[in-house]
Amino acid sequence: MALEIHLATSRVQKDLVSNEDPKHIVTPGEVITADSGFMRGHGTYMEDDKLYASVAGCVERVNKLICVKPVKSRYNGEVGDVVIGRILQVGQRRWKVDIHSRQDAILMLSAVNLPGGELRRRSEEDERMMRDYLAEGDIISAEVQAIFSDGALSLHTRSLKYGKLSQGTLVHVAPSLVKRRKTHFHNLPCGASIILGNNGYVWICPTVNEDTDHTGGFIENTEPVSLADREVVARLHNCVIALAQHRMMLYDTSILYTFEASLKYQVSSA
Amino acid sequence: MAGMELLSDEGFRIDGRRPNELRRIQCRMGVFAQADGSAYIEHGNTKVLAAVYGPHDIQGSKGRAAVHDIAFINCQYSMATFSTGERKQRPRGDRKSQEMTHHLKQTFDGAILTHLYPHSQIDIYVEVLQSDGGNYCASVNAATLALIDAGIPMKDYVCACSASFIDETPLMDINYTEESSATPQLIVSILPKSEHLVFVEMNSRLHEDQLSRVLDIAVKGCSDIYHILDRAVKEHLMEASIPLSSDT
C-alpha cells in the first residue's frame, strides 16, 4: 500500500493575509461589529454595545442576527431531530440517555411505545418492567420531543421506526457533519441500513424489512448476520470514518459514492 | 549557584535570550480524537498536553458541591513521572499539583462563559510532559487552545507568562534555571483583548518600586503569546473549514 508522508516542515503554509476568503473567521474575544443594531446569537456576547465572538469559527448572519458557528462542538438539540443514544440509567418512570449533548437526555416512560399496542394504559407493572424494555447500555433511535428551560432534551420513540437497535455498529462523528435532510433513515442499495443521527451518532446495520421489522425494537433479532452483510457494514463504517476525517458532509449520496469508490479495495485479513 | 551568571555583561541570559524575549512557542490543536478538544504546546523545553471534555452532565460526587445555574469546571493538573530531572513519585495529587489544579480552576472560572451551561460540567485535564519552568503558563496556554478547539464559549483567550527581576533588569518568560535560583517570580495570566488580569502570583520578594516594571514585561509577554496562539487558531480553523465550505 502506497502512503504519502509529509514532514511537518514541508507542509504548505496557507498564507493568512493574502487568502481572500469570503468567510469571516473570528476567534474568542474578537469584535464582530461595533454597530449596536444587531442581535446577539449563539457564540457571541455583548459588552459596551460591541458584539464579541466567544468561540472560534465563522460568522453567520441572518438578517439582524449574528451567530458564530464553531468548527467542533457538542450537539445542540432541536425539536424534531433524529438522534441515536445509549441508555445510561433507569430511573423513576424515565431513562437517562447519552446523546453527546451537554446534558443527558431524558426518555420518559410515557414517551415510548410499549409492546402490545398504542392504546394501552401504563400500569405500575410497566414501571417495574422498565429494565426489561430498555436496560443500561442499550442503543436506541429516538426523536427530540422538547427542550427544557435549562437546555436538557426530552426524547420520544412514539413511532415504529424509532426504538431499540439490536445488531449493527455505532460510529461517532462531529454533529456538524451530519447534513439535515428530510429523512435520516436510509436503506442503502448495497444491502445495509444507515441511521444518521443529528447528534453525530451513526448507526449501520444489515437492511431491515420495513413491513415486518419495524416493531419499535422490542423484539430483538439475534440471528447470526451473514459474512457478506458484515463486510458491507464494516465497509460502510470505514467510509463514514473516512468522510468524517476529511470533514465531508454525511448524507445518503455521499456515503454511497464513498462506498462505491471503496469497492476496488479488497478486505485484507491483516 | 555561585559563579553562574543569570545575566551576562552583554545582556544575554543563560539560554542565550535577551531579557525581553520569549522562548520558542510551538502548538498544535486537535491532537486527540476522543476528547472534545485538545492541544499540545511547547514553551522552549516545557511541553504540555491538554484535553477538554464537555460540557457534559455532572458526574460523581463533585456535582453536590457545584452551583446549579452555571457550569462546573473540573481541572486536573498532573506531571508525568519522567517530566523532571529527578523522577517523580506521584504524578498527581501531591500538594504542588493540587495547588496548580486550584489555580487553573480559578483562572478558567473567570474566562469561560459558565452561565450558558447550567447543570453541566467541563473537564480540563493538563499533563506536563517535560518541565523546564513556567509550567503554569504553558498549562494555561494549552488549556486555552483545547477549550477553543472544543468550541466552548469564552470571553477571550487566557494567556499566561512569567517574569523575573535580575540585576536591575526585568526578564520575560523565565526557564527552570532562572526559576530555581533565588530570584523573584511573577506569574500573570490575562485576557489579552481587555488586558484584564485573571490571575497573579508572586513568589519570593521584590521591591515595590520594581513591581510595575516586572508586571509590564509579564503582560507584554502575555500579549506576545496571544498573537502566536491566535495565529495558530486561525490556521487551524482554515484547515478545518476549507473542505467543509466546498461541500455545503
Interface residues (C-beta under 8 A of the other chain):
Chain A: Q13 K14 L16 N19 D21 K23 I25 T27 P28 G29 E30 G43 Y45 Y52 S54 V55 A56 G57 C58 P70 V71 K72 S73 R74 R102 Q103 D104 D150 G151 A152 H246 R247 M248 M249 S254
Chain B: G30 D36 G37 G54 P55 H56 D57 L113 Y117 P118 H119 S120 I148 D149 A150 G151 I152 P153 M154 K155 D156 Y157 L191 P192 K193 S194 D230 R231 V233 K234 E235 L237 M238 E239 A240 S241 P243 L244 S245 D247 T248
